[in-house]
Amino acid sequence: CSIQTHGQFRLNPMKPKDSERTHTNTKTTCKVHTEPPPPPPPPTPSARIQPRTLMVWVDFHAVLSSDPCRFLDVLAARKDPSGLTGEVLIDGAPQPPNFKCLSGYVVQDDVVMGTLTVRENFRFSAALRLPSSICQEEKEQKVNKLIQELGLSRVADSRVGTQLIRGISGGERKRTNIGMELIIDPPVLFLDEPTTGLDASTANSVLLLLKRMANHGRTIILSIHQPRYSIYRLFDSLTLLVSGKQVYHGPAERALEYFSDIGYTCEPHNNPADFFLDVINGDSTAVVLNEGLESPSKQGIEDKLVQEYRLSSYYTQTKEQLENIISVKQTTTFVPSRTITYSTSFLTQFRWVLKRTFQNLMLNPQTSIAQVAVTIFLALVVGAIFFNVSDDPNSGIQNRFGALFFIVVNQCFSSLSSAELFITERKLFIHEYISGYYRVSVYFLCKILSDIITLRTIPAIVFSCVAYFMIGLKPTAEAFFLFMFTVALVSYTATSMALAISADQTVVAIANIFMTIACVFMMIFAGLLVSLPSIVSWLAWLKYFSIPRYGLGALQVNEFVGLKFCELLNHTVSAGLFSVCRTGEDFLQTQGVDYSTWGLWQNHVALSVMTVVFLTIAYLKLRFIRKFT
């Protein structure tokens, strides 16, 4: 089913009636007016969205549906504007282009850094979303006040929690997500199913918290799935849509009376929210009793509900309100736009995001300690297999060549772990970017620097220090540091390729398949499995895209140039011993490797160019991936 809502969505702050409330504080509320499509359609903008059935509570209001998130995204300006018509008005004025940065939006899934504490997450939000004109002391006071208001004082210095780290409870986690948005005191707060994954008691406490915030003048719009009756009572006004047509809009406490008047009576002890959905979908007992023995069709029920509503006083009031809005508002051509504004400078964003990224790495043993431990283990295995290679023309050359090939290939496949660098935090990145936390370039640079320094450079240094001396390669300082530099550069290039492949992927397994295929083809053209000079000309060009080829070529020149491999042989005729020697340069020449100075450094230049190209591709993919629903 589709919703085709003609007219305008309007967020209109209103004051409560004195007769309805005993307190004197002004209460800011929010109304969403939706005009049903009268024939012929009026000359006003229209909005088309696709949920099946939709319920909207107004004042402290919610969206209840099988798929209410799309309508919520339209109101929050977080849906792709292409294909949408109509407009959302705020106090009678058009929605500002950066509305999503000014409002708060709590997504359904938790999008806070689990390795950080509640206080650290709030500090991060305050540092990037509050203006730079506010001093750090004021930001800290705001964080402490928010912790008290949300009831998080007991767990303020506890980690939120990850799959490996035990953290706070589900209700406390949800309140932490809410606090991340409340740090900027948004005029409107949107929540996408805030009770998901919570038990009934915890869900009720979260909604009571939101109700208290609404009583203090904050506009709150949320979608919710099957709310219990104690939660339903919190809402003030109710809007029901079915197949894009309005079937009720009025006070929530009078909704049951209205449905009873048109022939649908709620059974005793039934939840009103479930009753409304059952009636709309044709599954309610009230529908069967009303229609008699004949099984009513869903289309027939929808037509009856629409017709009854258009004959009611609620429809007349809603239509008059919309006509007044249209008559006052000037006719303009509305072009939806999605602009992101930032409260802080590039350097401020860079400092805070880099700090959080390093904290996350250091506090996550799976990506820090385990990486170094595995690197040491592999270095010991390689060193033990090729331990103290000899200078024999046969085994000495073969073992050296095999060890260098294994090291290069190991660096390539070890770098595949970077595939999850952007995939695991995709939801967090998209939410924070759209909300105006930081720029894409800031996030990209911080992730690259943290990954290269901690997970690529340090393991490369550790691996080189262990494996180089155990194998017994050329014992000079110059050769050792050049070996270490080459190993690190191969790791950088392979990591960049992995990022370029996985930047726009959503599943790590799919990205790993593409990267494994690429590494296998590159390994074939490295120079060990097949002699490069013997490859046919129409396939020889593939070797220029092989990362292992450049890494192995540089390591071969670094190791073999200047070495002599001699073997003593016993001559039976002269009854004497003589030696047969072979230089490293002879071996490189048979392999088709250029061992000149430029022949050495051209491999590093090629790896550097490939690294820059791959990182550019990764950034462009990250920059232009779909960030709106």
C-alpha positions, 0 to 999 in steps of 0.5 A, a space after each residue: 500500500 502507498 500513502 499519497 498525501 496531498 497538501 502540506 505537512 505543518 509543524 505548528 507550535 500551539 499553547 494548551 487551553 487553560 481549562 485543560 491543564 491546571 499548571 500555568 507553564 506554556 507548553 510547546 506542542 507540534 501538530 502535523 496537518 495532513 489534508 486528504 486528497 479532494 477531487 480535483 486536487 488543489 493547486 498546492 504541493 503534494 508529498 508522496 511516501 510509501 508506508 502501509 498504515 500510519 498513526 501520528 500522535 500530536 502534541 507529544 506525538 508518535 508515528 505507529 505503523 508497519 513502516 513509519 520511518 519514511 514519514 518520520 525521515 521526511 519530517 526530519 529532512 533526512 530523506 532523499 529529496 529526489 522524488 518528493 513534492 510538497 513542503 514541511 512548514 515550521 511556524 508557517 515558514 519553510 523548513 530551513 535547508 540545514 534543519 537536520 543539523 538544528 533538530 535532534 534525531 535518535 535512530 533506532 539502532 544505537 549509534 554511540 561509541 561503545 568503547 567510550 563512557 557515557 560522559 565521554 560520548 556526551 563530551 564528544 557531542 558537545 565539543 563538535 555540535 556546540 558553537 566554538 564561542 561556548 567555552 569548555 567549562 560551559 560545555 562541561 557544565 552542560 554535560 553534567 546537567 544532562 547526565 543528571 536530567 537523564 538519570 545517568 549519574 550512576 553510570 556516567 563513567 561506565 563504558 556504553 559497551 560492545 560485543 566484547 565489553 560489558 556495558 550499561 543496560 538497554 534503557 541506559 543505552 537508549 537514554 545515552 542516545 537521546 542525550 547525544 541529541 539533547 546536547 544542542 537543545 534542539 527545538 524538535 526531537 525525532 525518535 525512530 522507535 525508541 522502545 526497540 529492544 527494551 522490555 515493557 518496564 524500561 520502554 515505559 520509563 523511556 517514554 515517561 522521560 520523553 513526556 517530561 521533556 515535552 511538558 517542559 516545552 520541547 517538541 517530540 515526534 517519534 515512531 513506535 511499534 505496538 505501544 502498551 496502553 500506559 504509553 498510549 495514554 501519554 499522547 495527546 492527539 492522534 492521526 490515522 492514515 490508511 493507504 495514504 488517506 486520512 481516517 482520523 485526526 483529533 484528540 487521542 482520548 476521543 478516538 475510541 468514542 469516534 470509532 464506536 460511533 461508526 460501528 467499531 467498538 473496542 473490546 474490553 481490555 484491548 489495547 487501543 493502539 492494537 485495536 486501531 491497527 486491527 481495524 485498519 487492516 481488517 483483522 479486528 473482531 469489531 470488524 467481523 461483528 460490524 460487517 456480519 457473517 460476510 468476510 469484509 475486504 480490506 479495500 471495503 473497510 478502507 473506503 468506509 473509514 475514509 467516507 465516515 471521516 469525511 463526514 465528521 466534524 474532525 475532517 471539517 476542522 482539519 480542512 479549515 486549518 489547512 485552508 487558512 495556512 494556504 491562504 496566508 502563506 505566499 505562493 513560492 516554488 519550493 525546492 527541497 535541499 539538504 544542506 549540512 552546516 558545522 558548528 566547529 572548524 576543520 581542526 577542532 573536528 580533526 582533533 576530537 575525531 582523531 582522539 576518539 578513533 585512537 581511544 576506540 582502537 586502544 580500548 578494543 583488544 580485538 583490533 590492537 593487542 590481537 593484531 600485534 600478537 598475530 604479527 609476532 606469531 607469523 614472524 616467528 613461523 617465517 623465521 623458523 621455516 627459513 632460519 639462517 639461510 645459507 649462501 649456497 647457489 641452490 638452496 640459498 637463493 631459493 630460500 631467500 626468494 621464497 622467504 621474500 615472496 611469503 613476506 610480501 604476500 603475507 602483508 597483502 592478505 593481512 591488510 584485508 582486515 581493513 575492509 571493515 574499517 568503514 563498514 562496521 561504523 557506517 551507521 555511526 558515520 552516516 548519522 553523525 555526518 548528517 547531524 553536522 558533527 564533522 566533515 567527510 574529509 575529517 572522518 576519512 583522514 582520522 580513520 586512515 591515520 589511526 589505521 596506518 599508524 596502529 594497525 599497519 606501521 607498528 605490525 610492519 616494524 615488529 614483523 621486520 625486527 623478528 623475521 629479518 634477523 631470524 632468516 639471516 638476510 643481508 646484515 647491513 643497517 641500510 638493507 634492514 631499514 630499506 626492508 622495513 620501509 618496503 614491507 610497510 609500504 606494501 602494507 599501506 598499498 594493500 590497505 588502500 586497495 582494501 579500502 577502495 573496494 570496501 568503502 561502498 560495501 555494506 557487508 564485510 564478507 562481500 568485500 572480502 571476496 572481491 579483495 581475495 580475488 584481486 590478491 590472488 590475481 596479483 600474486 600470480 604476476 608477482 614473479 615466483 609462480 610464473 616467470 614474468 618475461 615468459 608471459 605472452 604480450 597480450 597478458 603481460 600488462 597485468 603485471 603493472 597492477 600487481 602489488 606483490 610484484 613491486 614489493 617483491 622486486 624491491 626486496 629482491 634488489 635490496 637483498 641480492 645485489 652485492 651477494 655471492 653464492 658459492 659452492 665447493 665442488 670436488 673435481 675427480 680428474 685433478 683430485 682437487 676442490 674448486 668453487 662455483 660462484 654465482 652473483 645475486 645480480 645474475 639471479 636478478 637478471 634471469 628473473 627479469 628484475 632491473 637492479 639499478 638504482 632506479 630499478 629499486 626505487 621505481 617499485 616504491 614510486 609505483 606503490 606510492 602512486 597506487 596508494 594515492 589512487 586507491 585512497 582517492 577512490 575510497 574517499 570519493 566512494 565515502 563522499 558520495 555514498 547514499 547517506 539519506 534514506 
